[in-house]
Structures are given as C-alpha cells and as structure tokens.
Amino acid sequence: MLGMKQRTAQVRWEQRMHTPLLALALAFAVAYAVPIVAPGANSWVHTACTVTEWVVWGSFAVDYLMRLALAPYKWLFVRSHPLDLVAVLLPLVQPLRLLRVVSTLLLVGRRAGMAPQITLTTYVGGAVVGLMMFGSLAVLHVERDAPGGNIKTLGDAVWWSFTTMTTVGYGDHAPTTGLGRVLAVGLMLSGIALLGVVTANIAAWFISRFERDDAEERRRTALLEALMVEVKELRAEVGRLSGGTGAAAPVPAQSAPDPSVTSPRP
C-alpha cells in the first residue's frame, strides 16, 4: 500500500512538471545559444545566460531528487534513468552539459500520454533538431578560434552537423581539435541510431497496418462463413417443415396456353 501511494505521488509530480520542464529546456537552449551566436554581446547578456543555465541545472537537480524521493524503489529508479543522473552530476562541463537538454527531451517524451508510435516520432523529430542545433553550436564554440579550423560561421557549423548526422561527410568542413572530433563521433553515432529508429518505426507502422487489415479481413470472412451456415440451416429447416424430406417443395411447371383458345376481340 505504501509503495502504491509513493508511486501515485511520483506520477502526480511528473504530470505537474510536464510544462515547466519543457519551458526550462527552451530557456536552457536560448541561454546556451546566445553567447555562441553573439560572442560580442554585452557582458550582462553573458551573465544572464550563465545564471539561466545554473537555474535550469538546479531545477533539473531538484526534479530528479524529488522523483527519486517519491519512487518506491530507489535503486531501480536510478538504474532506469541514467541520463537524468548524468545531467545532474555534470552541470556545466563543456560540451557534456548538452546532456541535460537530451535528458529533458527523453523525460518529456517518456512522460507524454500519447500513442507509442506518435511518441517515438515526436521524440525522433525533436532529437534530430536538438542534436543538430546543439551540435552546431558546440562545434562552432570549439572550432571557431582553433588554428587551422575551417568551421568559422554558424552556417558552416549547421552544414557540418547535417552532413555528419546523415553520415554523408563531404569533407569540406571538418573539426581539427580533439574535442571537436569527439563531438563529430557523437553526432555520427546519433545519426546512425536515429536513422535506425526512423526505419524501424516506419516498418512497424506498415506491419501494424497490415496486421489490422488482415484481422479485419479474417473477421469479415468468419462472419460470412457463419452467415452461410445459418442460411444452410434455414434452408434445411424450411425443407423439413414443407415436405419432411429435407428438400424444398417443387414448383409446378406452368402449362403452355392452348392455341385453339383465342382471346376475344374487342
């Protein structure tokens, strides 16, 4: 009974945190992007972004600790939410702080009360956009001032992220620093994983449609066979009642008209 009450309290807490977590993820995205896109902004802008990042991290930490406290099985909760724990333990380490955004997307998608395929499609779409955006910002931040680097603008970074995630790799833009190459490996693996998820989701959708159509066809066939059996039974019953032999009474043949009998003239 105590575990059920704790589980109910945990569900209520997670439901209340749906919208705040999404707002915090958007706030973190803006706070992370502004200093990179506009490095020459006023100092108060950079200070505000840093404070926002710390506030978002603190909110994530409070949410994780509250869910852990309300969970009936603490160790199972920790094992089933590894990214959330990593996001809390690595607050503002470049570029690992991006895991907080990834974990927030996972959390929102996991809590969404939608159909599984809709949830997966929404998560994959959000993950693609999020990884491409933050991968571009991270590699731009790392490679912009690197000696011999060729990723100097946001457009270069976005193009590099797109070609890297799709595993095309034209080679016109490539990271030259160790941290940039680590980001490249992460984007490559993420792109392969997301493509696999998309392919599997499309295949599962087609299979489920075929299974539904096949089940509907089998249901119609069963109904038709049952109807035919009922018709046969009704015929047998009619034949038994009419003639007692199980066959319907013969219909008398119509006699041909007598040619000698003519119709009267008017």
Secondary structure as GFF3:
##gff-version 3
##sequence-region A 1 266
A	DSSP	alpha_helix	2	16	.	.	.	ID=ss1
A	DSSP	alpha_helix	18	37	.	.	.	ID=ss2
A	DSSP	alpha_helix	43	70	.	.	.	ID=ss3
A	DSSP	alpha_helix	74	80	.	.	.	ID=ss4
A	DSSP	alpha_helix	82	89	.	.	.	ID=ss5
A	DSSP	alpha_helix	98	111	.	.	.	ID=ss6
A	DSSP	alpha_helix	116	143	.	.	.	ID=ss7
A	DSSP	alpha_helix	154	165	.	.	.	ID=ss8
A	DSSP	alpha_helix	178	243	.	.	.	ID=ss9
###
